[in-house]
């Protein structure tokens, strides 16, 4: 018999379970003042971010874009820097424990080529993994939340954790509870509290 009132815990990956690419990846690419990094991040968001995250362009297009921004780039070093940014955060090690009391789902704006290997140790403990480059849509667009919604147990409470406030409102719009993942990690204790309710 299925557990009743089993929380559906939906977790972002970057900034929640693993390190974010930004801003550390960009800081490693250039040796400029913070304003230069801000301009680079803005260019990424305006020029290629959505196409990259939704899979409309492949990983190679990203590296071509980077090469256009940095003609002197050493790709091996840049790819290594990207991989280093995907280090596990403390909550990564809590997923196994949480999976005993909740169905854990991952919802991330990312490239599956980069993220899937980092998440591999969690596969036995998660009910679903939705990565935007495979889904063809990304947060904060509502379609990706609806895609995840279809994978959740009907009628159960849903708690969505993300480190970006802009990604929480669409989840609220479809009836999920939300929690902002703060940088100090206090949100982890709040998840523990919800699991005891």
Buried (B, 14 or more C-beta within 10 A) or exposed (E): EEEEEBBBBBBBBBBBBBBBBBBBBBBBBEEEEEEEBEBBBEBBEEEBBBBBBBBEBBBEEBBEBBEEBEEEBEEEEBBEBBEEBBEBBEBBEBBBEBBEBBBBBBBBBBBBEBBBEBBEEBEEBBBBBBBBBBBEBBBBBBEBBEBBBEBBBEEBBBBBBBBBEEBBEBBEEEEBBBBBBEEEEEBBEBBEEBBEE
